[in-house]
């Protein structure tokens, strides 16, 4: 993910473009003791020690005005000791003191410029301030009336998670982003620096907040001309964010694809090139000049190949989608980077695939190894007892392993669900999910695996389910198709009444493309889960009926073809869709004797789905009696059928 927050020494610096809000002049607003506060400001700036700066702030806490606080946190962020900031003596106290002063004094005490400066410093320092977010939410209208473009962009970024670059709650920032979508604010932002617009779009994309007014205005002639001359980083960040949000901007894309803009983009950083390429691919917009400028220039190819894995991956994805082929240099670079990352992950997350030196195993690795060892010994009770003793030192990896490994005891699910130790551990995990800032602590893969395990055990955690629902936009955007399938499975087998936001996000074209590019069982299980819960997925249903999809289904994984056919047909029939191509392919496979049914319920489901879709003679072909349960004929799913489908669709794997 492209990082937009840059310390003053990195690339280009961000400066306030509205004098009466800058920290340099804001002190003029404080008439009480300007000389004392100015002197204190100088002392703060002269301090070269992290702990010394904290001590200085604590020592003068009652005398500090908003400018002094802004300077103090700016100085701390420049000292670049982010990893130890939260643990530094007195740091938490000064953060809380500032939050209290803001809450008590409001915008009369702290101007928008100072507030934005502190928010920016907090992000450098890895500080999540709910109080600051609440204050911005409560004063959103006044802030957008008084703030300059730089301040407004910086304040939007407080809604992004400091660790992963994505908001921990898709529902946060409602008032602020709504205020920012006012026509007057949009026009003001577009009249200022493109850097500020790019930061704001990135923040919106990170929280999943749609910005239709901004997208509409940015695609008009005046804004298009301005962005065509923008710095490649601002241009790529803006188009990348808009693509993630699914806002169409055809005129802007057309202009970016012209030669003069392309020449500047390929001279930029690998991340800027990758984000621009990915955006064109996501929109399905041809980028012939940009593609040629990459593949025909060895120096550009070498630059991308030497970039981050995510940059190479996005470029490879875009080239594959836009051109249908990828240069070998980039393929090899991506393969090597993935192998390197996998090795590093195995060493840190406790895989038994690699040996560990005695005494050098991190605690997370030790705990993961022990949990897997107990699972292999078929000792779920021992797993719970061990987890109860060590849970205080569990991180997100250990919690993920615990629940995904427990899921392998699905036939003992009822017994495990009633176990008091299990219930206590689940409550502890639920509390941690809230206290540790959600997706800042537990990533998308982790939450998908936790839900996978809970689904197999038939354990409903409203905290976890509602967490996924609240963060649906972020999770779906970052999840793989397999992770989406695992979450969908949990919703379905638990008959969860919610899930509306989650399944609504799957309706997006780019999400459907991701699902269709994955294994057949993932798409099968997602449509099955949607049908089980009554959620319409029109784009996915349409994609399943294409010739390419049916062909892949017929050639699918050995032994799974009947399952995939039966569940796709059942789901489409249950959702009221017509699927003539899929139905005829199933009939042909049945008549040719290609299907080998290991379970009668799969045979029954396939028969009734085909009958509902207009192929009644299939009953005779399958040698089924006609007195089949009326509930099945209507397309409902029996508990036994769910179990069979679930076991096959995921193969008993963790989904990791």
MISEGU-523578 format. One record per residue (C-alpha): residue number from 1; x, y, z negated. Coordinates in Angstrom, 3 decimals. Layout:
<sites>
NUM,X,Y,Z
...
</sites>
This chain:
<sites>
1,0.000,0.000,0.000
2,1.409,3.354,0.963
3,2.281,5.377,-2.104
4,1.184,8.985,-1.924
5,2.487,10.192,-5.250
6,6.023,11.445,-4.760
7,8.305,12.932,-7.404
8,9.909,16.213,-6.332
9,13.070,14.440,-5.188
10,11.276,12.028,-2.837
11,10.628,12.953,0.778
12,8.430,16.043,0.825
13,7.272,17.873,-2.280
14,3.765,19.002,-3.100
15,3.357,22.641,-4.126
16,0.259,24.556,-5.139
17,-1.101,26.704,-2.325
18,-3.361,28.891,-4.455
19,-1.279,31.255,-6.632
20,-3.786,31.860,-9.415
21,-3.849,28.143,-10.204
22,-0.110,27.444,-10.185
23,1.696,26.568,-13.386
24,4.123,29.383,-12.624
25,1.474,32.091,-13.048
26,-1.107,30.386,-15.219
27,0.660,31.606,-18.348
28,-0.531,35.109,-17.525
29,-3.996,34.015,-18.539
30,-2.799,33.521,-22.141
31,-2.444,36.943,-23.708
32,-2.042,35.812,-27.341
33,1.704,35.212,-27.425
34,3.145,35.160,-23.897
35,6.749,35.563,-24.997
36,6.558,32.682,-27.484
37,4.888,30.352,-24.978
38,7.298,31.367,-22.218
39,10.227,30.609,-24.530
40,8.713,27.256,-25.439
41,8.263,26.475,-21.750
42,11.966,27.159,-21.139
43,12.964,24.931,-24.059
44,10.849,22.108,-22.632
45,12.370,22.462,-19.169
46,15.903,22.561,-20.606
47,15.383,19.368,-22.624
48,17.113,16.426,-20.908
49,16.044,13.595,-23.219
50,12.744,11.706,-22.948
51,12.305,11.219,-26.681
52,13.543,14.766,-27.274
53,10.774,16.157,-25.056
54,8.161,14.200,-26.991
55,9.610,15.477,-30.276
56,9.544,19.064,-28.999
57,5.869,18.726,-28.030
58,4.918,17.214,-31.393
59,6.876,19.844,-33.288
60,5.012,22.680,-31.528
61,1.692,20.930,-30.985
62,-0.450,23.730,-32.467
63,1.355,26.495,-30.590
64,1.297,24.920,-27.124
65,-1.039,26.308,-24.513
66,-2.217,24.486,-21.381
67,0.831,25.574,-19.377
68,3.173,24.213,-22.068
69,1.367,20.870,-22.032
70,1.513,20.770,-18.245
71,5.250,21.497,-18.333
72,5.877,18.890,-21.045
73,4.205,16.057,-19.152
74,5.824,17.173,-15.890
75,9.223,17.030,-17.599
76,8.507,13.565,-18.996
77,7.502,12.329,-15.536
78,10.715,13.727,-14.029
79,12.819,11.875,-16.613
80,11.482,8.723,-14.893
81,11.274,6.447,-17.918
82,7.875,5.106,-16.933
83,8.504,1.595,-18.234
84,9.068,2.788,-21.781
85,6.704,5.777,-21.831
86,3.774,4.087,-23.569
87,6.063,2.474,-26.128
88,8.040,5.635,-26.878
89,7.555,6.927,-30.384
90,4.959,9.683,-30.475
91,4.016,9.462,-26.782
92,0.499,8.137,-27.356
93,-0.053,10.812,-30.006
94,0.737,13.715,-27.676
95,-1.471,12.231,-24.951
96,-4.389,12.022,-27.391
97,-3.653,15.532,-28.667
98,-3.820,16.940,-25.137
99,-7.037,15.013,-24.401
100,-8.579,16.436,-27.550
101,-7.553,19.985,-26.674
102,-9.057,19.678,-23.196
103,-12.294,18.263,-24.550
104,-12.553,21.036,-27.133
105,-11.425,23.987,-25.025
106,-12.743,22.984,-21.624
107,-11.817,24.849,-18.460
108,-11.539,28.104,-20.397
109,-8.517,26.694,-22.200
110,-7.078,24.564,-19.396
111,-7.269,25.764,-15.800
112,-7.838,23.383,-12.898
113,-4.210,23.751,-11.805
114,-2.832,22.725,-15.211
115,-5.354,19.887,-15.456
116,-4.312,18.556,-12.043
117,-0.626,18.873,-12.918
118,-1.119,16.765,-16.050
119,-3.196,14.231,-14.091
120,-0.383,13.907,-11.556
121,2.197,13.436,-14.331
122,0.012,10.832,-16.016
123,0.088,8.783,-12.813
124,3.877,8.908,-12.684
125,3.976,7.819,-16.327
126,1.448,5.002,-15.874
127,-1.121,6.586,-18.207
128,-4.815,5.758,-17.782
129,-6.853,8.507,-19.436
130,-10.563,7.759,-19.660
131,-11.063,11.046,-21.517
132,-9.555,12.982,-18.619
133,-11.764,11.124,-16.158
134,-14.853,11.823,-18.255
135,-13.954,15.508,-18.456
136,-13.537,15.750,-14.677
137,-16.850,13.937,-14.167
138,-18.688,16.267,-16.540
139,-17.214,19.392,-14.940
140,-17.049,18.198,-11.315
141,-19.019,21.066,-9.775
142,-17.088,23.806,-11.575
143,-13.769,22.136,-10.759
144,-14.548,21.967,-7.033
145,-15.581,25.635,-7.130
146,-12.352,26.780,-8.818
147,-9.717,24.273,-7.711
148,-7.339,24.600,-4.800
149,-6.829,21.792,-2.286
150,-3.749,20.367,-4.003
151,-5.456,20.287,-7.411
152,-8.623,18.712,-6.033
153,-6.625,15.974,-4.299
154,-4.547,15.256,-7.413
155,-7.656,15.009,-9.587
156,-9.226,12.551,-7.133
157,-6.193,10.315,-7.652
158,-6.964,9.843,-11.367
159,-9.653,7.409,-10.267
160,-7.011,5.140,-8.759
161,-5.435,2.407,-10.813
162,-1.853,3.307,-11.732
163,-0.478,-0.225,-11.242
164,-2.003,-1.507,-8.021
165,-3.163,1.675,-6.332
166,-6.809,0.675,-6.530
167,-9.493,1.852,-8.891
168,-10.283,-0.523,-11.716
169,-13.957,0.356,-11.396
170,-15.751,0.834,-8.098
171,-18.422,2.824,-9.951
172,-16.100,5.515,-11.312
173,-15.890,9.045,-9.970
174,-19.496,9.315,-8.820
175,-19.992,12.953,-9.825
176,-16.577,14.106,-8.644
177,-16.685,12.453,-5.225
178,-20.257,13.663,-4.718
179,-19.155,17.222,-5.471
180,-16.218,16.819,-3.091
181,-18.647,15.811,-0.315
182,-20.387,19.187,-0.415
183,-20.070,20.852,2.985
184,-18.330,23.931,1.593
185,-15.706,21.806,-0.198
186,-15.074,19.630,2.865
187,-14.613,22.682,5.081
188,-12.273,24.228,2.513
189,-10.152,21.053,2.249
190,-9.839,20.735,6.026
191,-8.735,24.349,6.271
192,-5.786,23.628,3.969
193,-2.836,21.227,4.114
194,-3.243,17.838,5.729
195,-1.197,16.358,2.859
196,-3.987,17.207,0.405
197,-6.665,15.775,2.675
198,-4.621,12.575,3.047
199,-4.252,12.210,-0.720
200,-7.964,12.725,-1.212
201,-8.916,10.173,1.465
202,-6.497,7.681,-0.079
203,-8.138,8.177,-3.472
204,-11.608,7.711,-1.986
205,-10.518,4.543,-0.180
206,-8.920,3.259,-3.373
207,-12.197,3.565,-5.262
208,-14.361,2.381,-2.367
209,-16.145,5.755,-2.294
210,-17.598,6.597,1.116
211,-16.867,10.095,2.471
212,-19.248,10.446,5.430
213,-19.254,14.260,5.488
214,-15.454,14.462,5.503
215,-15.238,11.712,8.149
216,-17.722,13.543,10.362
217,-15.898,16.855,10.069
218,-12.413,15.401,10.514
219,-13.485,13.913,13.854
220,-14.444,17.328,15.246
221,-12.225,19.137,17.743
222,-10.709,21.693,15.337
223,-9.672,19.130,12.735
224,-8.466,16.659,15.381
225,-6.111,19.297,16.814
226,-4.785,20.064,13.339
227,-4.182,16.429,12.393
228,-2.520,15.710,15.738
229,0.259,18.047,14.558
230,0.356,16.690,10.993
231,3.273,14.880,9.386
232,3.112,11.166,10.371
233,2.673,10.160,6.737
234,-0.380,12.393,6.296
235,-1.792,11.209,9.600
236,-1.279,7.502,8.907
237,-2.573,7.758,5.338
238,-5.728,9.568,6.451
239,-6.579,7.184,9.278
240,-5.727,4.164,7.105
241,-8.093,5.316,4.357
242,-10.889,6.095,6.799
243,-10.457,2.675,8.419
244,-10.650,0.952,5.027
245,-13.885,2.811,4.302
246,-15.282,1.923,7.731
247,-15.907,5.514,8.876
248,-15.796,5.791,12.687
249,-13.514,8.564,14.000
250,-13.218,7.877,17.764
251,-11.981,11.351,18.766
252,-9.219,11.330,16.160
253,-8.122,7.844,17.254
254,-8.068,8.899,20.892
255,-5.834,11.868,20.088
256,-3.470,9.821,17.884
257,-3.002,7.382,20.743
258,-1.608,10.055,23.054
259,2.082,10.177,23.866
260,3.176,13.229,21.870
261,1.649,11.892,18.626
262,2.852,8.347,19.267
263,6.456,9.571,19.658
264,6.334,11.164,16.209
265,4.699,8.151,14.571
266,7.317,5.628,15.720
267,10.051,7.902,14.370
268,8.446,7.816,10.914
269,8.831,5.307,8.076
270,7.813,1.639,8.644
271,4.822,2.094,6.342
272,3.477,4.980,8.417
273,3.786,2.954,11.621
274,2.209,-0.118,10.008
275,-0.753,1.792,8.558
276,-1.472,3.483,11.866
277,-1.291,0.188,13.755
278,-3.488,-1.565,11.202
279,-6.073,1.197,11.472
280,-6.315,0.889,15.265
281,-6.714,-2.875,14.894
282,-9.350,-2.497,12.165
283,-11.349,-0.166,14.406
284,-10.795,-2.420,17.434
285,-9.509,0.641,19.301
286,-6.890,0.057,21.985
287,-3.485,1.617,21.304
288,-1.490,0.801,24.430
289,1.012,3.648,24.123
290,1.666,2.925,20.452
291,2.087,-0.806,21.080
292,4.493,-0.161,23.956
293,6.463,2.331,21.875
294,6.997,-0.385,19.259
295,7.689,-3.520,21.289
296,9.785,-1.784,23.965
297,12.103,0.035,21.573
298,14.560,-2.263,19.751
299,15.376,0.394,17.144
300,11.703,0.691,16.169
301,11.327,-3.095,15.937
302,14.423,-3.335,13.743
303,13.141,-0.563,11.489
304,9.796,-2.295,10.954
305,11.440,-5.693,10.424
306,13.597,-4.151,7.697
307,10.616,-2.630,5.896
308,8.415,-4.015,3.152
309,6.555,-7.278,3.618
310,3.211,-5.478,3.648
311,4.404,-3.193,6.450
312,5.618,-6.095,8.582
313,2.426,-8.034,7.835
314,0.145,-5.180,8.878
315,2.112,-4.595,12.066
316,2.014,-8.301,12.950
317,-1.742,-8.430,12.278
318,-2.348,-5.382,14.461
319,-0.205,-6.624,17.358
320,-1.901,-10.008,17.252
321,-5.347,-8.456,17.327
322,-4.619,-5.733,19.874
323,-2.282,-7.648,22.203
324,-2.723,-11.310,21.316
325,1.029,-11.782,20.866
326,3.744,-10.813,18.413
327,7.497,-10.405,19.088
328,9.588,-13.200,17.561
329,11.693,-10.677,15.605
330,8.676,-9.573,13.574
331,7.405,-13.132,13.117
332,10.751,-14.203,11.693
333,10.982,-11.122,9.484
334,7.544,-11.801,8.021
335,8.311,-15.485,7.488
336,11.527,-14.666,5.623
337,9.889,-12.024,3.444
338,7.052,-14.375,2.500
339,9.509,-17.113,1.600
340,11.492,-14.718,-0.574
341,8.358,-13.520,-2.352
342,7.107,-17.054,-2.877
343,10.385,-18.071,-4.446
344,10.307,-15.105,-6.781
345,6.703,-15.821,-7.723
346,7.423,-19.464,-8.433
347,10.247,-18.461,-10.731
348,8.101,-16.022,-12.703
349,4.698,-17.714,-12.813
350,5.754,-21.138,-13.951
351,5.489,-23.453,-10.990
352,6.969,-26.880,-11.499
353,8.316,-26.770,-7.940
354,11.516,-25.063,-9.088
355,13.867,-26.002,-11.931
356,14.369,-23.606,-14.846
357,17.513,-23.068,-16.823
358,17.260,-24.064,-20.462
359,16.552,-21.041,-22.637
360,15.918,-18.785,-19.662
361,12.233,-19.539,-19.136
362,9.967,-16.536,-19.778
363,7.124,-17.099,-22.227
364,4.538,-16.862,-19.452
365,6.253,-19.735,-17.645
366,6.439,-21.879,-20.763
367,2.752,-21.388,-21.477
368,1.725,-22.122,-17.893
369,3.790,-25.304,-17.814
370,2.254,-26.496,-21.070
371,-1.307,-25.829,-19.897
372,-0.705,-27.775,-16.676
373,0.975,-30.561,-18.576
374,-2.088,-30.946,-20.828
375,-4.404,-30.884,-17.810
376,-2.449,-33.669,-16.127
377,-2.744,-35.631,-19.365
378,-6.552,-35.180,-19.094
379,-6.543,-33.495,-22.495
380,-8.926,-30.543,-22.234
381,-9.327,-30.422,-25.994
382,-5.557,-30.128,-26.367
383,-5.539,-27.319,-23.789
384,-8.069,-25.381,-25.847
385,-6.189,-25.892,-29.100
386,-2.905,-24.823,-27.487
387,-4.526,-21.774,-25.878
388,-6.104,-20.767,-29.179
389,-2.680,-20.807,-30.871
390,-0.907,-18.893,-28.080
391,-3.627,-16.591,-26.717
392,-2.160,-13.500,-28.372
393,0.837,-13.801,-26.026
394,-1.226,-14.677,-22.915
395,-0.954,-12.408,-19.929
396,-3.283,-12.436,-16.904
397,-1.392,-15.359,-15.326
398,-1.913,-17.574,-18.388
399,-5.627,-16.749,-18.603
400,-6.003,-17.522,-14.901
401,-4.237,-20.857,-15.331
402,-6.317,-21.759,-18.394
403,-9.703,-21.334,-16.711
404,-8.708,-22.718,-13.307
405,-7.155,-25.817,-14.922
406,-10.186,-26.285,-17.186
407,-12.317,-26.197,-14.047
408,-10.774,-29.541,-13.064
409,-12.691,-31.066,-15.986
410,-16.012,-30.202,-14.304
411,-17.592,-33.506,-15.271
412,-16.990,-32.578,-18.910
413,-18.263,-29.055,-18.249
414,-21.232,-29.199,-20.612
415,-19.088,-30.486,-23.460
416,-16.410,-27.843,-22.864
417,-18.997,-25.057,-22.600
418,-20.387,-25.969,-26.040
419,-16.957,-26.151,-27.656
420,-16.539,-23.316,-30.174
421,-12.837,-22.893,-29.377
422,-13.686,-22.458,-25.705
423,-16.349,-19.879,-26.530
424,-13.874,-17.915,-28.663
425,-11.260,-17.993,-25.905
426,-13.815,-16.825,-23.350
427,-14.828,-13.919,-25.592
428,-11.167,-13.016,-26.075
429,-10.608,-13.005,-22.320
430,-13.725,-10.883,-21.772
431,-12.459,-8.336,-24.302
432,-9.022,-8.277,-22.656
433,-10.626,-7.699,-19.260
434,-12.187,-4.523,-20.628
435,-9.385,-3.333,-22.873
436,-6.543,-3.887,-20.378
437,-8.037,-1.761,-17.592
438,-9.558,-4.502,-15.462
439,-7.882,-4.784,-12.069
440,-4.877,-2.914,-13.407
441,-4.248,-6.057,-15.439
442,-6.025,-8.919,-13.649
443,-5.536,-8.855,-9.880
444,-8.030,-10.015,-7.259
445,-6.527,-13.497,-6.911
446,-6.618,-13.948,-10.659
447,-10.251,-12.955,-11.085
448,-11.225,-15.215,-8.171
449,-9.501,-18.189,-9.811
450,-11.098,-17.451,-13.179
451,-14.519,-17.417,-11.527
452,-13.645,-20.587,-9.630
453,-12.969,-22.403,-12.906
454,-16.016,-21.016,-14.708
455,-18.210,-21.947,-11.739
456,-17.017,-25.551,-11.803
457,-17.741,-25.716,-15.534
458,-21.163,-24.094,-14.977
459,-20.286,-21.458,-17.555
460,-21.870,-18.051,-17.092
461,-19.914,-15.043,-18.314
462,-21.983,-11.937,-17.723
463,-18.918,-9.825,-18.510
464,-16.880,-11.425,-15.706
465,-19.786,-11.540,-13.251
466,-20.691,-7.902,-13.855
467,-17.017,-6.932,-13.635
468,-16.834,-8.412,-10.136
469,-20.093,-6.740,-9.185
470,-18.833,-3.366,-10.454
471,-15.544,-3.721,-8.558
472,-16.992,-5.456,-5.495
473,-15.650,-2.985,-2.923
474,-12.074,-3.192,-4.192
475,-12.133,-6.960,-4.672
476,-13.589,-7.737,-1.247
477,-11.128,-5.363,0.426
478,-8.114,-7.080,-1.161
479,-9.321,-10.665,-1.471
480,-8.488,-13.423,0.973
481,-11.349,-15.353,2.561
482,-10.667,-18.250,0.178
483,-10.894,-15.938,-2.831
484,-14.169,-14.499,-1.532
485,-15.459,-18.062,-1.123
486,-14.459,-18.986,-4.676
487,-16.289,-15.976,-6.110
488,-19.332,-16.603,-3.920
489,-19.381,-20.202,-5.139
490,-19.466,-19.085,-8.759
491,-22.377,-16.743,-8.086
492,-24.258,-19.513,-6.269
493,-23.785,-22.446,-8.626
494,-24.692,-20.254,-11.608
495,-27.755,-18.927,-9.744
496,-26.619,-15.432,-10.741
497,-29.457,-12.941,-10.275
498,-27.092,-10.120,-9.324
499,-24.369,-10.220,-6.701
500,-26.020,-7.606,-4.500
501,-22.973,-5.338,-4.321
502,-20.620,-8.275,-3.750
503,-22.601,-9.714,-0.854
504,-23.296,-6.244,0.576
505,-19.544,-5.705,0.903
506,-19.289,-8.944,2.915
507,-21.560,-7.375,5.534
508,-18.745,-5.104,6.736
509,-17.307,-5.976,10.158
510,-13.678,-6.077,8.995
511,-14.612,-8.465,6.158
512,-16.471,-10.778,8.546
513,-13.433,-10.773,10.830
514,-11.244,-11.767,7.881
515,-13.592,-14.613,6.974
516,-13.865,-15.867,10.548
517,-10.075,-15.891,10.901
518,-9.770,-18.254,7.927
519,-10.529,-21.930,7.458
520,-13.966,-23.197,8.475
521,-14.802,-24.255,4.926
522,-14.436,-20.678,3.669
523,-16.963,-19.265,6.117
524,-19.207,-22.266,5.497
525,-19.244,-21.846,1.795
526,-19.776,-18.076,1.859
527,-22.857,-18.347,4.101
528,-24.107,-21.263,1.979
529,-23.746,-19.221,-1.217
530,-25.489,-16.222,0.357
531,-28.395,-18.393,1.512
532,-28.653,-20.075,-1.889
533,-29.104,-16.660,-3.527
534,-31.150,-15.117,-0.711
535,-28.601,-12.530,0.468
536,-28.698,-11.724,4.179
537,-25.336,-11.624,6.004
538,-26.353,-10.817,9.594
539,-22.872,-10.227,11.036
540,-21.480,-13.436,9.561
541,-24.545,-15.394,10.720
542,-24.098,-14.001,14.229
543,-20.381,-14.851,14.201
544,-21.104,-18.455,13.175
545,-23.245,-18.894,16.287
546,-20.511,-17.818,18.727
547,-18.964,-20.359,21.051
548,-15.535,-19.913,19.442
549,-16.897,-20.575,15.958
550,-18.882,-23.657,16.992
551,-15.891,-25.021,18.873
552,-13.680,-24.576,15.823
553,-16.349,-26.219,13.680
554,-16.463,-29.290,15.945
555,-12.667,-29.564,15.898
556,-12.588,-28.853,12.160
557,-10.788,-30.528,9.297
558,-11.189,-34.323,9.480
559,-13.855,-35.640,7.134
560,-15.331,-32.191,6.542
561,-17.146,-31.668,9.835
562,-20.509,-33.132,8.657
563,-20.345,-31.055,5.459
564,-19.577,-27.856,7.346
565,-22.267,-28.502,9.946
566,-24.921,-29.399,7.386
567,-24.235,-26.414,5.165
568,-23.953,-23.857,7.954
569,-27.155,-25.077,9.573
570,-28.981,-25.283,6.245
571,-27.874,-21.755,5.327
572,-28.847,-20.248,8.692
573,-32.223,-21.994,8.577
574,-32.805,-20.826,5.007
575,-31.973,-17.248,6.023
576,-34.461,-17.419,8.899
577,-31.822,-17.258,11.637
578,-31.938,-18.921,15.022
579,-28.869,-20.953,15.815
580,-29.456,-22.792,19.113
581,-25.761,-23.249,19.965
582,-24.917,-24.627,16.526
583,-28.032,-26.828,16.483
584,-27.309,-28.338,19.898
585,-23.686,-29.002,18.929
586,-24.850,-30.804,15.791
587,-27.360,-32.884,17.763
588,-24.666,-33.854,20.235
589,-22.298,-34.911,17.448
590,-25.073,-36.980,15.836
591,-26.078,-38.687,19.099
592,-22.452,-39.397,19.971
593,-21.978,-41.049,16.595
594,-19.180,-38.635,15.739
595,-20.435,-37.936,12.228
596,-19.477,-40.184,9.346
597,-21.695,-39.431,6.343
598,-20.257,-40.187,2.930
599,-23.273,-38.760,1.097
600,-26.981,-39.159,1.830
601,-27.801,-35.661,0.617
602,-25.547,-34.198,3.326
603,-27.369,-36.288,5.929
604,-30.737,-35.136,4.603
605,-29.731,-31.485,4.576
606,-28.441,-31.657,8.140
607,-31.605,-33.396,9.316
608,-33.986,-30.895,7.780
609,-31.927,-27.894,8.912
610,-31.966,-29.131,12.520
611,-35.674,-29.872,12.292
612,-36.410,-26.346,11.053
613,-34.322,-24.944,13.907
614,-36.285,-26.891,16.519
615,-34.662,-30.310,16.803
616,-37.171,-32.710,15.239
617,-35.924,-35.882,16.927
618,-32.799,-35.810,14.785
619,-34.614,-37.821,12.101
620,-34.707,-40.821,14.356
621,-31.086,-40.334,15.342
622,-30.003,-40.253,11.720
623,-32.211,-43.197,10.800
624,-33.820,-41.225,7.965
625,-37.215,-41.933,6.445
626,-39.785,-39.181,6.919
627,-40.985,-39.097,3.345
628,-38.223,-36.745,2.255
629,-38.650,-34.441,-0.686
630,-40.723,-31.413,0.341
631,-38.390,-29.080,-1.520
632,-35.511,-30.135,0.686
633,-37.682,-29.746,3.797
634,-38.276,-26.131,2.776
635,-34.562,-25.602,2.630
636,-34.043,-25.368,-1.128
637,-30.963,-26.890,-2.696
638,-30.966,-29.609,-5.322
639,-28.387,-29.535,-8.090
640,-26.773,-32.701,-6.795
641,-26.390,-31.164,-3.357
642,-24.679,-28.127,-4.781
643,-22.180,-30.328,-6.586
644,-21.403,-32.260,-3.429
645,-20.915,-29.173,-1.315
646,-18.789,-27.458,-3.935
647,-16.489,-30.393,-4.379
648,-15.939,-30.726,-0.677
649,-15.702,-27.066,0.205
650,-12.846,-26.404,-2.159
651,-11.312,-29.828,-2.270
652,-10.894,-29.651,-6.019
653,-8.106,-27.097,-5.560
654,-7.530,-23.995,-7.610
655,-7.796,-21.724,-4.657
656,-4.351,-20.326,-5.336
</sites>
